[in-house]
Amino acid sequence: MIAPQRGRAEPLPPSNRQTVMTTAAASHLLPVFARADLSFESGEGAWLLGSDGGRYLDFTSGVAVNALGHCHPHLVAALQAQTAKLWHVSNLFKSPDGERLAVRLCEQSFADFVFFANSGAEAVECAIKIVRRYHAGRGNPERYRIVTFEGAFHGRTLAMLAATGSKKYLEGYGPPADGFDQVPLDDIEAVKKAVGPETAGILIEPLQGEGGVREPPPAFFRALRQLCDERGLLLVFDEVQTGMGRTGDLFAYRRIGVAPDVMSLAKALGGGFPIGACLATAEAASGMTPGSHGSTFGGNPLAVAAAHAVLDVMLAPGFFERTRKMSLLLKQKLASLVDRYPDVLSEVRGEGLLIGLKAVVPSGDLVSALREEKLLTVGAGENVVRLLPPLIIGEAEINEAAQRLERACVRLSSASASKEAAQ
């Protein structure tokens, strides 16, 4: 049994830290990120040591990737052991460890088959291909369109940008890839109207992260399931961000009570090591035959070893119960801040440890103010700030985060009052 790592108030000594970032080549990096003027030298648990010497409480977790924090000892040991064996072989040959990982994921889910990729975008791309091949294999190649939802985020490839449908991501890349029909979230009548003779499936996130931590009620997902069953469609859940414990269970669909036909995973699956996965039922995957899909690096030995280690920790008794307990505590702290600083914060959203704070002030100002307090967070749509602490977060760290949040709120509230007085 692997016990969950308890967060410490202090990072380990320098000799035991993991280097996570350097800036030596920063001037030659393609300027596609609006990077903060901050970098890190090492991390341990929920803490990062900045190049500026500051200690930062990490409530970003690499945007829901470092679910077990930084330098979790079981993950470190697993990767160290694997690096001395095999790094890469090729999917031309069998992968016993990959097959065992697929078995573990299927045992914990609705799925019968798993395809391993390198990222979330690739996992969702695989899901789209599975849906289209399903219908083509039944003699209906005209059924290729996918219904998606406003506010979604499915990745950065050209197809996934089209599925996402956001103009800001599509601008400058020519006509969007065909095959996606976007409708408002939580509007079952709009979904029904969008379904036509060319519709193959429905793609949805159980809880939108990038879109503002928005979650339709379970009844909406039940209605989607019923519609798919009635119309012969496949239901696809994008659990790239919500999967692997982020909402308080291994997969968010288990909490909702509605199983999809196909599901994408990534982010926390490798605990920080790049790996994605597409899970599907045998029925949904019936169109996938040798040569219909592939990947050079997908499911490589290092990634598989990392994912096994993550599952070892997450499937240990009591892990998710503790995650849900920490979620409740964090929500209580945040609700108190919303009550006391209504000119800065207006709402707490989310499930598990995918929490959104809807701001009254510009969300970017709140992110910056929190960074000045050495609390790392990430923005989202609808003027929301996401709090994504590692799932091993402890009560002391949640209390510390609440104190830093309050200091930021005090400063922002004072600035807002001064601005109003000046007007």
Secondary structure as UniProt FT lines:
FT   HELIX           14..16
FT   TURN            24..25
FT   HELIX           26..28
FT   STRAND          40..45
FT   STRAND          47..50
FT   TURN            51..52
FT   STRAND          55..58
FT   HELIX           61..64
FT   TURN            67..68
FT   HELIX           73..83
FT   TURN            84..85
FT   TURN            91..92
FT   HELIX           96..107
FT   STRAND          113..117
FT   HELIX           120..136
FT   TURN            137..139
FT   TURN            141..142
FT   STRAND          145..149
FT   TURN            150..151
FT   HELIX           158..164
FT   HELIX           167..170
FT   TURN            171..172
FT   STRAND          180..183
FT   TURN            185..186
FT   HELIX           188..194
FT   TURN            197..198
FT   STRAND          199..204
FT   TURN            209..212
FT   HELIX           218..231
FT   STRAND          234..238
FT   TURN            240..247
FT   HELIX           252..256
FT   STRAND          262..265
FT   HELIX           267..270
FT   TURN            271..272
FT   STRAND          276..280
FT   TURN            282..283
FT   HELIX           284..287
FT   TURN            290..291
FT   TURN            298..299
FT   HELIX           301..314
FT   TURN            317..318
FT   HELIX           319..340
FT   TURN            342..344
FT   STRAND          345..351
FT   TURN            352..353
FT   STRAND          354..359
FT   HELIX           363..372
FT   TURN            373..374
FT   STRAND          375..376
FT   STRAND          378..380
FT   TURN            381..383
FT   STRAND          384..387
FT   TURN            391..392
FT   HELIX           395..422
//
